[in-house]
C-alpha cells in the first residue's frame, strides 16, 4: 500500500479486522453437464434409458416440488413464492429476527431463474436420439433453502428444480465469525455485516483469521456435504436413489469477497480515503491501456485492411 494511503489509514482508523465476506460456491453434478453423461446417469438410476423423454424429465421436476411442499407443511416450514426483484436474503433475515429458529432448514423461498434443462430428441422411429440443452436456458423454479448452521450461521442453498439440479451455496464470513464468537463467549453487537462493539477484539480477530487458513476449503466442503444431500437434493432423489445413481456434487468458487471493516471518526475522513482509492485506480488507465482493453491496440504490426482506423479521444466528466 502506498505511504500516503498508509498514513491516512493510520490517522483515521480506530479499529478493524480482516475477514472473508460473501462466499458463493457452485455445486454441480459433472455427469449431468453433457448429454452422454446424463444418459449414463439415467441408466444407473432407472436401469435403462427407455423412459428418458421430456415427460419423465418434467415429472422429476414436479416430484421435487410436491415432495418439498408436503414436507414443509408437515414440519411447519414456510414456503414462499417470490416475485422477480424481491430481495430474498432480506426476507430470510426478517424471518430470523421475528421467529424462534432452531438449527436446520427454517425457510424456503421459490423464484424463477435460468437453468440447464435437457430436451430429449426422438428419432423417426420414436426412439431416443440425443439429449440437447435448451437454448437459451429457460426460466424455471429455483428453491432457496435457508438454513441455520451451528458453525456458519445463516446459509442459503439455491437449487434448480430440474435435473441435473445445479445449485449454489451462499454464505457469509461474518456469520461464521459471529457463530464462532458466541461459542467462544466473546461478547459483541452486530448490525448486518458490521461488528459495532466487541468485548475482546483480539479474540474476534483470531476467529476471523481462521477463514484465511488452508483448512477453510475443507470446512466449506463439510458444510456443503452436511446439508445439500439430506436437506435439499433429497426432495428430488432420496438417499437410496442418490447412492444407486452415484449422484455427487463437485464444487467451484463462483464469488468470494474480502472485507476490511473500518471505523472512522467522521464521514468526511472516510470520503478522503474513498477518493484517494479512486485516484489510485484511475491513474493506470491511460489511453493506450483503454485502447488495448477494447481491442483497438495490439502488439506492433501492420494491418493494411484498416483504411479508416478508429479515432480515439479522452473526455473527462466532472460531477459536482
Backbone bond lengths (Angstrom), bond angles and torsions (degrees), N, CA, C in turn:
res aa  C-N    CA-C-N  psi(-1)  N-CA   C-N-CA  omega(-1)  CA-C   N-CA-C  phi
1 X - - - 1.465 - - 1.527 109.26 -
2 X 1.340 120.93 135.70 1.447 123.30 -179.99 1.520 111.61 -58.95
3 X 1.347 115.43 151.94 1.457 120.43 -175.81 1.517 111.72 -60.77
4 X 1.353 118.00 -39.05 1.461 120.01 -177.17 1.528 111.42 -64.37
5 X 1.336 116.98 -38.87 1.453 119.15 177.04 1.520 111.43 -72.04
6 X 1.324 116.61 -35.12 1.453 119.30 176.89 1.510 110.59 -61.13
7 X 1.321 115.59 -40.34 1.460 119.32 179.01 1.524 111.28 -65.09
8 X 1.337 116.38 -41.23 1.463 119.54 178.97 1.523 111.12 -64.06
9 X 1.321 116.02 -41.52 1.459 118.89 179.06 1.520 111.10 -62.89
10 X 1.326 116.76 -46.88 1.456 119.95 -177.51 1.522 111.61 -65.67
11 X 1.337 117.55 -28.66 1.461 120.98 -178.62 1.519 111.46 -78.09
12 X 1.337 116.74 -41.15 1.462 119.66 -170.89 1.524 113.50 -100.00
13 X 1.319 117.50 -13.76 1.456 120.42 -174.83 1.512 111.01 -85.75
14 X 1.322 116.40 122.16 1.465 120.91 175.46 1.522 110.97 -89.90
15 X 1.304 117.66 -35.12 1.464 121.31 -178.65 1.494 109.65 -173.96
16 X 1.327 116.64 165.71 1.456 120.75 177.51 1.501 111.16 170.87
17 X 1.328 116.64 175.03 1.447 121.14 177.86 1.514 108.32 -154.20
18 X 1.329 116.14 155.77 1.462 122.42 178.07 1.521 109.11 -92.03
19 X 1.312 116.16 141.97 1.464 119.15 -178.55 1.519 109.61 -159.53
20 X 1.336 116.12 143.05 1.452 119.83 169.00 1.519 107.64 -68.05
21 X 1.323 116.18 130.87 1.466 120.54 -176.03 1.529 108.79 -97.17
22 X 1.293 118.03 -113.82 1.472 122.54 -176.16 1.534 110.07 -75.56
23 X 1.322 115.83 135.03 1.460 122.47 178.14 1.526 108.26 -130.71
24 X 1.331 116.38 128.82 1.467 121.20 175.71 1.534 107.91 -126.02
25 X 1.314 116.04 123.89 1.453 122.14 178.86 1.527 109.43 -111.07
26 X 1.320 116.40 134.40 1.462 120.67 171.47 1.524 108.88 -81.52
27 X 1.312 117.22 133.75 1.456 122.57 173.61 1.526 107.71 -116.73
28 X 1.320 117.39 121.86 1.460 120.05 -175.08 1.526 110.19 -141.42
29 X 1.309 114.97 147.78 1.459 122.74 176.13 1.521 107.12 -95.04
30 X 1.309 117.33 110.60 1.466 121.26 -168.99 1.527 112.23 -61.25
31 X 1.342 118.95 -39.11 1.460 120.16 -179.31 1.523 111.50 -66.47
32 X 1.326 117.43 -25.66 1.450 120.74 -179.10 1.502 115.08 -80.55
33 X 1.346 117.44 -0.41 1.457 120.73 -177.66 1.524 113.29 -88.23
34 X 1.319 117.62 -9.19 1.471 120.88 177.06 1.523 108.72 -129.62
35 X 1.331 115.82 153.78 1.454 119.98 -178.96 1.517 112.66 -61.30
36 X 1.337 116.41 -42.91 1.464 120.01 179.92 1.519 112.24 -65.59
37 X 1.341 115.76 -43.47 1.460 119.27 179.07 1.517 112.37 -64.33
38 X 1.335 116.37 -39.87 1.466 120.11 178.72 1.530 110.42 -63.45
39 X 1.312 116.50 -38.53 1.465 121.02 -178.90 1.532 110.63 -65.96
40 X 1.345 116.93 -40.68 1.462 120.90 177.40 1.529 110.11 -63.00
41 X 1.350 116.08 -43.10 1.462 119.81 179.34 1.528 110.63 -62.32
42 X 1.318 117.62 -41.42 1.467 121.46 -179.78 1.533 110.41 -61.83
43 X 1.314 116.67 -39.34 1.459 120.08 177.84 1.526 110.96 -64.29
44 X 1.323 117.02 -39.07 1.460 120.66 177.35 1.528 110.24 -62.63
45 X 1.328 117.29 -37.33 1.459 121.60 -176.08 1.524 112.04 -76.75
46 X 1.352 117.17 -42.74 1.464 120.53 -173.07 1.531 114.46 -112.64
47 X 1.318 117.75 -4.28 1.462 120.36 179.35 1.509 114.14 92.03
48 X 1.341 118.34 -22.40 1.468 123.04 177.25 1.523 107.55 -160.65
49 X 1.323 115.45 173.61 1.462 119.01 178.04 1.534 111.45 -110.72
50 X 1.331 116.90 22.02 1.457 120.14 179.72 1.528 112.06 -64.25
51 X 1.335 116.21 -31.19 1.466 119.70 -179.24 1.524 112.39 -98.00
52 X 1.326 116.75 14.98 1.462 120.12 179.39 1.528 108.92 -82.82
53 X 1.313 116.00 94.77 1.454 121.67 178.74 1.524 108.51 -145.69
54 X 1.334 115.78 176.23 1.468 120.01 -175.98 1.525 111.78 -62.74
55 X 1.342 117.41 -35.65 1.461 119.99 -179.45 1.527 111.29 -62.97
56 X 1.329 116.72 -45.60 1.462 119.71 -178.91 1.535 111.38 -69.55
57 X 1.325 117.20 -33.27 1.467 119.69 176.13 1.524 110.33 -64.95
58 X 1.324 117.34 -41.19 1.459 120.66 178.36 1.534 110.98 -68.86
59 X 1.336 116.75 -35.88 1.455 119.41 178.24 1.524 111.46 -63.57
60 X 1.328 116.05 -36.04 1.459 119.27 178.25 1.519 110.83 -63.36
61 X 1.343 116.42 -40.47 1.466 120.22 176.82 1.529 110.60 -66.64
62 X 1.321 117.26 -39.07 1.455 120.54 178.03 1.522 112.31 -65.93
63 X 1.343 116.74 -37.67 1.461 120.11 178.15 1.528 110.55 -63.93
64 X 1.323 117.09 -38.48 1.470 121.79 176.18 1.522 109.62 -54.58
65 X 1.328 116.30 -50.07 1.464 120.98 -176.88 1.530 111.80 -65.09
66 X 1.326 117.05 -45.63 1.471 120.41 -177.57 1.523 111.82 -64.68
67 X 1.324 116.37 -45.35 1.463 119.72 179.77 1.528 110.97 -61.41
68 X 1.312 116.13 -43.05 1.459 120.22 -178.69 1.520 111.01 -62.62
69 X 1.332 116.88 -48.60 1.467 119.68 -177.62 1.527 111.31 -65.27
70 X 1.323 117.65 -36.35 1.467 120.24 178.69 1.532 110.79 -66.84
71 X 1.329 116.68 -43.49 1.474 119.52 179.68 1.522 110.56 -66.47
72 X 1.320 116.91 -42.10 1.463 120.44 -178.46 1.525 111.16 -63.04
73 X 1.334 116.68 -40.29 1.466 120.43 178.59 1.519 110.89 -64.50
74 X 1.327 116.91 -41.04 1.464 120.63 -178.76 1.526 112.04 -70.03
75 X 1.327 117.81 -25.40 1.466 121.22 -175.46 1.534 112.90 -111.51
76 X 1.333 116.24 11.54 1.476 121.51 176.89 1.533 112.88 56.92
77 X 1.316 115.77 40.80 1.469 121.22 175.43 1.522 107.74 -104.44
78 X 1.330 118.95 120.24 1.468 120.65 -177.76 1.530 112.22 -64.52
79 X 1.318 116.12 139.27 1.464 123.02 170.48 1.520 106.53 -119.12
80 X 1.341 115.89 114.82 1.465 121.69 -172.61 1.523 108.87 -118.23
81 X 1.332 116.23 127.88 1.459 121.22 177.01 1.528 108.10 -90.87
82 X 1.327 115.85 126.78 1.463 121.97 -173.27 1.524 110.80 -107.04
83 X 1.317 115.15 146.90 1.465 120.87 175.19 1.522 109.17 -83.28
84 X 1.320 115.32 163.14 1.459 119.98 178.50 1.523 110.26 -61.35
85 X 1.318 116.37 136.86 1.459 121.35 177.37 1.518 114.68 91.94
86 X 1.327 118.16 -12.10 1.462 119.79 178.16 1.532 109.88 -69.89
87 X 1.322 115.62 139.16 1.464 120.99 -179.76 1.525 108.43 -85.43
88 X 1.319 114.58 100.19 1.454 119.96 -172.16 1.523 112.11 -68.13
89 X 1.326 117.19 -35.19 1.459 119.05 -179.48 1.529 110.66 -64.73
90 X 1.327 116.88 -35.82 1.466 120.34 177.62 1.524 110.84 -64.83
91 X 1.334 116.37 -39.92 1.465 120.00 178.01 1.524 109.99 -60.66
92 X 1.333 116.29 -43.39 1.462 120.20 -179.89 1.526 111.20 -67.12
93 X 1.347 117.50 -39.35 1.462 120.44 179.40 1.521 110.91 -64.01
94 X 1.319 116.85 -40.26 1.466 120.20 177.34 1.528 110.85 -64.13
95 X 1.325 115.80 -38.57 1.467 119.66 177.71 1.528 110.23 -63.36
96 X 1.335 116.61 -42.58 1.461 120.61 179.56 1.525 112.10 -63.11
97 X 1.319 115.72 -37.49 1.466 119.89 -176.03 1.523 113.30 -76.89
98 X 1.329 117.20 -18.38 1.468 119.69 -175.71 1.524 113.27 -112.45
99 X 1.327 118.25 -11.12 1.461 121.27 -177.26 1.533 110.19 -119.94
100 X 1.320 114.89 153.39 1.455 121.10 172.95 1.524 107.86 -83.24
101 X 1.326 116.51 113.03 1.453 121.20 -172.24 1.526 109.80 -117.20
102 X 1.331 115.22 132.39 1.461 120.84 175.30 1.530 109.12 -96.69
103 X 1.346 117.47 160.87 1.475 119.48 176.16 1.524 111.40 -55.63
104 X 1.311 115.81 137.95 1.457 121.48 -178.58 1.515 111.16 124.48
105 X 1.312 116.16 -167.27 1.467 122.16 -179.02 1.521 109.42 -74.01
106 X 1.349 116.48 124.07 1.463 118.98 -178.22 1.529 113.45 -122.35
107 X 1.349 118.43 -11.43 1.460 120.49 -178.46 1.521 109.51 -161.18
108 X 1.335 116.60 142.20 1.462 122.15 174.61 1.518 108.06 -126.09
109 X 1.317 116.07 123.73 1.462 122.01 175.12 1.521 108.52 -109.83
110 X 1.311 116.45 143.14 1.466 121.54 -176.69 1.522 108.85 -122.79
111 X 1.319 115.51 131.15 1.464 120.73 179.24 1.516 108.76 -152.80
112 X 1.325 115.99 155.55 1.467 120.17 -179.53 1.524 111.08 -89.36
113 X 1.341 115.06 142.51 1.461 122.55 178.26 1.526 107.76 -156.89
114 X 1.338 118.33 158.56 1.472 119.83 178.81 1.525 111.47 -65.82
115 X 1.320 116.44 146.03 1.463 121.16 179.27 1.520 109.84 -154.48
116 X 1.329 115.59 157.66 1.459 121.59 174.22 1.520 109.41 -68.77
117 X 1.333 116.19 121.36 1.470 122.48 178.13 1.528 107.29 -130.53
118 X 1.333 116.46 128.02 1.454 120.97 -178.63 1.523 111.65 -88.85
119 X 1.324 115.56 145.14 1.459 122.79 177.42 1.524 108.49 -120.61
120 X 1.328 116.48 127.49 1.460 121.44 -178.78 1.530 109.89 -90.69
121 X 1.307 116.40 115.19 1.462 120.96 178.86 1.526 109.62 -95.34
122 X 1.317 115.95 136.39 1.465 121.89 -176.73 1.532 110.95 -100.83
123 X 1.325 114.39 153.49 1.465 120.05 173.79 1.530 109.20 -83.41
124 X 1.318 116.23 178.14 1.456 120.31 179.60 1.514 113.14 -63.95
125 X 1.333 117.55 -23.55 1.466 121.51 179.63 1.527 112.26 -90.44
126 X 1.336 117.02 2.09 1.457 120.11 178.40 1.506 114.82 90.16
127 X 1.342 117.51 2.06 1.456 120.47 178.30 1.528 110.48 -87.24
128 X 1.325 114.85 161.49 1.455 120.06 179.30 1.520 109.83 -66.80
129 X 1.330 115.67 124.36 1.449 119.89 177.09 1.511 111.47 -91.14
130 X 1.314 116.36 -70.03 1.454 120.03 179.26 1.523 109.27 -151.47
131 X 1.337 114.10 162.90 1.458 121.75 174.40 1.513 108.46 -102.03
132 X 1.323 115.95 131.03 1.466 119.99 178.37 1.530 108.01 -130.10
133 X 1.321 117.61 142.95 1.465 119.53 176.81 1.520 110.93 -74.51
134 X 1.309 116.43 139.01 1.455 119.80 177.16 1.524 108.92 -65.47
135 X 1.316 115.41 136.31 1.457 121.44 -176.32 1.522 109.64 -132.26
136 X 1.347 118.54 120.34 1.469 126.19 -0.29 1.519 111.85 -73.31
137 X 1.341 115.42 166.97 1.455 119.14 177.88 1.526 109.77 -58.62
138 X 1.326 118.21 130.20 1.471 120.52 -179.77 1.534 111.23 -77.55
139 X 1.323 114.70 158.95 1.465 120.51 174.40 1.528 108.14 -83.24
140 X 1.331 115.74 121.59 1.464 121.59 -179.22 1.526 108.87 -131.41
141 X 1.315 116.02 166.34 1.459 120.51 179.81 1.524 111.36 -65.49
142 X 1.322 114.64 129.69 1.458 122.48 170.76 1.527 107.51 -114.67
143 X 1.315 115.17 141.18 1.460 121.14 -177.65 1.528 108.97 -109.17
144 X 1.328 115.41 123.12 1.457 121.95 -179.37 1.532 107.54 -99.42
145 X 1.312 116.07 101.45 1.462 121.92 -179.64 1.530 108.51 -86.07
146 X 1.314 116.61 111.98 1.461 121.36 179.39 1.523 108.54 -95.71
147 X 1.312 114.66 121.30 1.458 122.55 -169.85 1.520 109.23 -125.41
148 X 1.323 116.60 139.29 1.462 121.69 172.72 1.519 107.42 -102.14
149 X 1.332 115.45 109.06 1.457 121.98 -177.71 1.527 109.37 -98.75
150 X 1.338 118.91 137.02 1.461 120.35 -177.55 1.526 114.20 -64.29
151 X 1.340 117.28 -24.33 1.469 120.43 -178.62 1.524 113.28 -100.57
152 X 1.328 118.10 -31.79 1.455 122.47 -173.24 1.522 113.48 -113.04
153 X 1.312 118.03 -0.74 1.455 119.64 -179.94 1.519 111.82 72.03
154 X 1.323 116.45 -136.97 1.464 122.59 -176.32 1.533 110.24 -76.30
155 X 1.324 116.60 117.23 1.459 123.42 -179.95 1.527 107.99 -124.27
156 X 1.338 116.35 140.58 1.460 121.41 177.95 1.525 109.51 -120.15
157 X 1.327 116.30 132.26 1.464 121.42 172.81 1.521 107.70 -117.07
158 X 1.310 115.91 115.79 1.460 122.99 179.35 1.523 108.28 -98.11
159 X 1.329 117.00 122.76 1.465 120.01 -174.67 1.527 110.68 -133.00
160 X 1.324 115.72 135.35 1.464 121.23 174.15 1.525 109.66 -71.32
161 X 1.333 116.07 142.35 1.451 120.26 178.65 1.516 113.84 -81.73
162 X 1.327 118.09 -3.29 1.473 122.15 -178.65 1.522 110.13 -108.29
163 X 1.342 117.11 141.90 1.459 119.42 176.44 1.530 110.19 -63.66
164 X 1.348 117.13 137.62 1.464 130.10 17.98 1.526 115.28 -93.53
165 X 1.320 119.09 26.42 1.459 124.12 170.04 1.540 112.63 56.98
166 X 1.339 114.56 52.22 1.467 119.30 175.53 1.512 111.01 -61.19
167 X 1.330 116.75 146.35 1.460 120.46 -173.63 1.523 110.39 -142.97
168 X 1.313 114.36 163.21 1.459 122.91 171.28 1.522 108.30 -133.09
169 X 1.326 115.71 137.96 1.458 122.19 176.21 1.525 107.18 -106.03
170 X 1.328 116.18 119.99 1.462 122.05 -173.63 1.524 108.30 -116.87
171 X 1.321 115.98 124.82 1.460 120.21 -179.58 1.515 109.95 -146.31
172 X 1.331 115.81 176.26 1.460 121.10 -174.53 1.519 109.28 -137.02
173 X 1.324 116.02 129.29 1.456 120.57 179.64 1.508 113.19 -60.70
174 X 1.328 117.21 -33.12 1.461 120.10 179.13 1.526 111.44 -65.71
175 X 1.345 116.53 -33.21 1.453 119.80 176.58 1.530 110.26 -65.58
176 X 1.329 115.72 -39.68 1.466 119.98 177.57 1.528 110.65 -62.58
177 X 1.333 116.01 -46.31 1.463 120.06 -179.62 1.525 110.32 -61.20
178 X 1.321 117.63 -42.81 1.462 121.23 -179.69 1.530 110.89 -63.36
179 X 1.348 116.91 -44.12 1.462 120.12 -179.78 1.521 111.36 -64.10
180 X 1.334 116.92 -41.97 1.455 120.19 179.82 1.523 111.69 -70.99
181 X 1.320 117.26 -33.57 1.462 120.49 178.02 1.520 111.07 -65.43
182 X 1.330 116.41 -38.48 1.466 119.65 177.14 1.521 110.87 -63.68
183 X 1.335 116.80 -39.52 1.464 120.05 177.99 1.521 110.98 -65.73
184 X 1.336 117.34 -34.24 1.465 121.79 -178.62 1.527 112.67 -87.68
185 X 1.344 117.02 5.58 1.474 123.03 179.20 1.522 112.00 61.48
186 X 1.341 116.66 34.24 1.467 121.23 173.93 1.530 107.28 -91.40
187 X 1.313 117.08 115.82 1.453 120.93 -178.19 1.528 110.16 -79.03
188 X 1.333 115.94 140.48 1.458 120.73 -179.02 1.518 108.77 -158.94
189 X 1.311 114.94 161.76 1.460 121.79 167.72 1.520 106.80 -121.15
190 X 1.329 115.37 143.61 1.457 120.51 -171.15 1.516 109.08 -138.83
191 X 1.324 116.61 133.32 1.457 122.82 174.37 1.516 107.84 -121.86
192 X 1.339 115.11 108.25 1.461 121.92 -173.28 1.527 108.67 55.38
193 X 1.353 118.67 -119.35 1.464 120.38 -177.85 1.520 113.41 -91.67
194 X 1.311 117.86 3.48 1.465 120.67 -172.65 1.522 110.39 -107.35
195 X 1.334 116.67 125.17 1.451 122.02 171.68 1.525 107.47 -84.12
196 X 1.324 116.97 108.36 1.467 121.53 -173.62 1.519 112.67 -84.50
197 X 1.334 117.76 -25.18 1.465 120.33 175.15 1.522 108.58 -153.11
198 X 1.333 115.12 145.17 1.458 121.38 -176.07 1.521 108.63 -139.99
199 X 1.335 116.61 133.93 1.463 120.06 179.02 1.521 111.90 -77.37
200 X 1.339 117.09 -28.31 1.466 121.77 -178.14 1.522 108.01 -138.11
201 X 1.339 116.24 87.34 1.472 120.35 -176.07 1.518 111.67 -63.01
202 X 1.327 117.45 -36.95 1.464 120.50 -179.83 1.525 110.95 -64.62
203 X 1.334 115.58 -42.54 1.461 119.36 178.71 1.510 112.05 -64.18
204 X 1.349 117.08 -39.95 1.461 120.53 179.16 1.520 110.97 -66.47
205 X 1.334 116.69 -38.05 1.464 120.71 178.66 1.518 111.11 -63.74
206 X 1.319 116.94 -40.84 1.466 120.34 178.88 1.533 110.73 -63.02
207 X 1.325 115.88 -39.15 1.461 119.34 177.79 1.528 110.27 -64.37
208 X 1.347 116.65 -44.35 1.465 120.43 179.83 1.516 111.48 -63.42
209 X 1.341 116.98 -35.00 1.469 120.59 -178.89 1.520 112.27 -65.93
210 X 1.326 117.66 -23.68 1.467 118.91 -179.35 1.523 112.05 -64.48
211 X 1.352 117.17 -21.32 1.462 119.62 178.43 1.522 112.24 -73.03
212 X 1.331 117.46 -13.21 1.458 120.88 178.74 1.522 111.93 -95.35
213 X 1.325 117.97 0.94 1.455 121.49 -178.97 1.530 110.85 -81.66
214 X 1.336 115.26 159.15 1.455 120.48 -179.80 1.528 111.84 -63.89
215 X 1.329 116.10 -27.14 1.461 119.96 -178.35 1.530 112.45 -68.18
216 X 1.345 116.98 -12.04 1.459 119.54 -177.19 1.525 111.77 -61.23
217 X 1.336 117.56 -37.44 1.467 120.26 178.97 1.523 110.58 -59.79
218 X 1.331 116.25 -41.07 1.450 119.81 177.38 1.521 112.31 -66.01
219 X 1.338 116.34 -38.17 1.465 120.21 178.16 1.528 110.72 -64.64
220 X 1.323 116.35 -39.79 1.462 119.97 179.43 1.523 111.37 -65.18
221 X 1.327 116.76 -41.58 1.467 119.62 177.94 1.529 110.32 -63.51
222 X 1.325 117.18 -42.62 1.461 120.22 178.31 1.529 111.03 -60.26
223 X 1.337 115.47 -40.37 1.457 119.50 178.05 1.527 110.91 -61.35
224 X 1.329 116.52 -47.00 1.470 120.46 -179.18 1.528 110.84 -62.36
225 X 1.331 116.68 -46.55 1.450 120.54 -176.97 1.535 111.44 -66.31
226 X 1.323 116.50 -27.80 1.460 120.16 -178.00 1.518 112.13 -67.11
227 X 1.351 117.05 -29.94 1.457 119.42 -171.56 1.523 115.04 -119.20
228 X 1.324 118.38 -33.66 1.461 118.94 -164.89 1.526 112.80 -68.50
229 X 1.330 118.10 -33.28 1.463 120.17 -178.67 1.528 112.37 -83.55
230 X 1.329 116.34 -46.44 1.461 120.52 -172.01 1.519 113.36 -87.20
231 X 1.333 118.05 -15.83 1.464 121.03 -176.72 1.518 112.93 -113.60
232 X 1.322 118.20 -24.51 1.470 121.42 -175.10 1.531 112.16 -117.94
233 X 1.319 117.34 -63.48 1.466 121.11 -175.94 1.523 112.34 -64.24
234 X 1.335 117.63 -23.63 1.466 120.84 -176.55 1.527 112.55 -60.02
235 X 1.339 118.21 -21.70 1.462 119.62 178.49 1.535 111.80 -76.46
236 X 1.322 116.60 -20.67 1.463 120.71 175.71 1.518 110.73 -95.15
237 X 1.329 116.12 -44.79 1.461 122.81 -179.93 1.523 107.63 -133.68
238 X 1.313 117.69 122.46 1.460 117.87 176.92 1.531 109.04 -69.83
239 X 1.318 116.34 172.10 1.464 120.10 -172.94 1.520 111.66 -61.09
240 X 1.344 117.46 -35.22 1.467 120.52 178.44 1.527 110.92 -66.28
241 X 1.332 117.23 -40.45 1.466 121.12 178.40 1.521 111.11 -68.62
242 X 1.313 117.19 -36.61 1.461 119.95 176.34 1.519 111.40 -61.58
243 X 1.333 115.77 -43.98 1.467 120.26 -179.61 1.523 111.08 -69.15
244 X 1.325 116.74 -42.28 1.470 120.84 -178.23 1.527 111.48 -62.39
245 X 1.318 117.26 -42.12 1.466 121.28 -176.71 1.529 113.07 -91.34
246 X 1.339 116.63 1.06 1.477 121.95 179.06 1.529 111.03 57.19
247 X 1.327 115.42 43.45 1.461 120.69 178.20 1.521 108.73 -80.06
248 X 1.314 116.17 118.84 1.460 120.52 -178.98 1.517 109.66 -144.90
249 X 1.320 116.00 133.05 1.457 121.31 -179.67 1.519 111.00 -82.90
250 X 1.319 114.21 146.18 1.456 122.59 165.21 1.524 107.27 -111.19
251 X 1.334 116.30 159.63 1.457 119.68 -172.90 1.525 110.69 -128.93
252 X 1.324 114.62 144.78 1.460 121.54 173.97 1.516 108.02 -141.48
253 X 1.324 115.95 157.47 1.464 120.85 -178.91 1.517 109.09 -83.82
254 X 1.318 116.60 120.91 1.460 121.80 176.09 1.524 110.90 -93.25
255 X 1.313 117.00 -39.99 1.470 120.87 -179.31 1.524 108.66 -154.54
256 X 1.318 115.99 138.68 1.452 120.85 174.36 1.527 108.26 -145.80
257 X 1.315 116.43 128.54 1.456 121.87 -178.29 1.525 109.59 -115.05
258 X 1.314 114.44 144.52 1.462 121.00 179.24 1.512 107.92 -113.29
259 X 1.309 116.45 128.53 1.458 121.20 -172.63 1.515 110.90 -113.63
260 X 1.315 114.48 139.24 1.458 120.80 170.26 1.516 106.19 -124.02
261 X 1.308 117.18 105.37 1.463 121.30 -179.03 1.520 109.56 -81.69
262 X 1.332 116.54 123.20 1.459 122.32 -177.35 1.522 109.58 -120.78
263 X 1.311 115.44 141.92 1.459 120.83 176.04 1.519 107.81 -114.66
264 X 1.323 117.45 125.07 1.454 122.58 -178.15 1.526 110.05 -114.16
265 X 1.318 114.89 154.79 1.462 120.29 179.62 1.525 111.55 -76.64
266 X 1.340 117.39 -25.53 1.456 120.10 179.44 1.517 109.63 -154.47
267 X 1.344 115.63 159.01 1.447 120.37 178.20 1.521 112.47 -65.66
268 X 1.341 116.31 -29.49 1.468 120.06 179.89 1.524 110.57 -65.38
269 X 1.317 116.67 -40.14 1.464 120.04 178.60 1.530 110.42 -66.25
270 X 1.328 116.17 -41.24 1.460 119.96 178.33 1.529 110.33 -62.53
271 X 1.328 117.85 -40.51 1.456 121.15 -179.87 1.527 111.07 -63.67
272 X 1.348 116.82 -33.98 1.464 119.30 177.10 1.516 112.28 -62.44
273 X 1.320 116.61 -41.92 1.462 121.01 176.16 1.525 110.38 -63.30
274 X 1.330 115.61 -44.03 1.463 120.74 -176.72 1.527 110.94 -62.42
275 X 1.341 117.21 -46.13 1.451 120.66 -179.59 1.525 111.55 -65.49
276 X 1.334 116.71 -36.76 1.466 119.87 178.66 1.522 110.99 -64.02
277 X 1.336 117.17 -39.23 1.458 120.68 177.76 1.525 111.61 -66.03
278 X 1.319 116.66 -38.13 1.467 120.22 176.50 1.524 110.53 -61.91
279 X 1.334 116.57 -44.55 1.466 120.39 179.38 1.523 111.36 -61.12
280 X 1.339 116.21 -37.43 1.453 119.20 -178.66 1.523 111.96 -67.47
281 X 1.327 118.23 -31.42 1.461 120.52 -178.62 1.525 111.93 -88.43
282 X 1.351 117.02 -23.11 1.456 119.75 -178.75 1.521 111.67 -76.38
283 X 1.323 117.48 -37.75 1.463 121.54 -172.21 1.533 113.69 -58.99
284 X 1.352 120.06 -44.79 1.471 118.48 -177.52 1.525 114.46 -67.11
285 X 1.342 118.61 -16.44 1.461 120.60 -177.80 1.524 110.27 -86.96
286 X 1.343 116.02 70.70 1.455 119.62 176.59 1.525 109.72 -78.88
287 X 1.308 116.83 178.13 1.454 121.27 -174.73 1.519 112.18 -62.30
288 X 1.313 117.92 -39.45 1.458 120.57 -179.99 1.520 111.62 -62.99
289 X 1.337 116.64 -40.10 1.456 119.57 178.95 1.523 111.00 -66.33
290 X 1.318 117.30 -41.74 1.459 120.82 179.86 1.527 110.28 -62.77
291 X 1.341 117.42 -41.72 1.458 120.87 178.68 1.522 111.30 -62.15
292 X 1.346 116.55 -36.79 1.464 119.98 178.55 1.524 110.98 -68.43
293 X 1.356 116.52 -42.00 1.461 120.84 -179.35 1.524 111.00 -60.01
294 X 1.326 116.91 -41.60 1.459 121.12 -177.00 1.525 112.87 -88.09
295 X 1.321 117.01 7.49 1.450 120.41 171.15 1.512 115.98 82.93
296 X 1.334 118.44 9.00 1.453 119.46 -179.15 1.525 111.79 -88.21
297 X 1.313 116.53 -17.88 1.461 119.91 -179.17 1.518 109.53 -124.59
298 X 1.317 116.76 126.80 1.454 121.99 177.95 1.524 108.68 -124.59
299 X 1.287 115.80 -168.22 1.459 118.91 174.89 1.533 109.32 -62.47
300 X 1.331 117.38 152.64 1.483 120.05 -176.42 1.522 112.24 -54.29
301 X 1.319 116.57 124.70 1.452 122.09 176.40 1.528 107.69 -161.66
302 X 1.296 114.83 166.10 1.456 120.36 179.34 1.509 109.57 -106.12
303 X 1.319 115.69 120.72 1.463 121.17 -179.36 1.524 108.00 -117.45
304 X 1.336 116.09 101.91 1.467 120.93 -177.01 1.522 112.44 -76.62
305 X 1.362 116.54 -10.45 1.466 119.04 -177.88 1.517 111.47 -76.91
306 X 1.332 117.30 -21.83 1.460 120.76 -177.29 1.521 110.14 -84.60
307 X 1.316 116.76 97.06 1.457 119.64 177.18 1.523 111.05 -85.99
308 X 1.325 116.18 -29.40 1.461 120.22 -179.76 1.529 109.30 -124.37
309 X 1.312 118.70 81.08 1.462 121.17 -178.31 1.522 111.21 -63.78
310 X 1.347 114.29 154.67 1.461 120.52 -179.49 1.525 110.20 -66.59
311 X 1.319 115.93 135.78 1.462 120.80 175.73 1.521 108.20 -95.61
312 X 1.332 115.79 127.69 1.454 121.57 -175.90 1.519 110.13 -111.54
313 X 1.300 114.42 150.37 1.457 120.49 175.55 1.505 110.07 -151.60
314 X 1.308 116.91 171.31 1.449 122.82 -178.38 1.513 108.61 -118.69
315 X 1.335 115.39 129.90 1.457 121.29 175.64 1.508 108.34 -123.00
316 X 1.318 117.74 126.98 1.457 122.40 -179.73 1.519 107.95 -111.62
317 X 1.340 116.32 119.80 1.453 121.89 176.63 1.520 109.75 -99.54
318 X 1.292 115.97 135.47 1.466 121.45 178.00 1.511 108.51 -115.94
319 X 1.328 114.91 123.84 1.466 120.39 179.62 1.531 109.18 -106.27
320 X 1.301 115.09 130.38 1.470 120.31 -179.15 1.524 109.19 -100.29
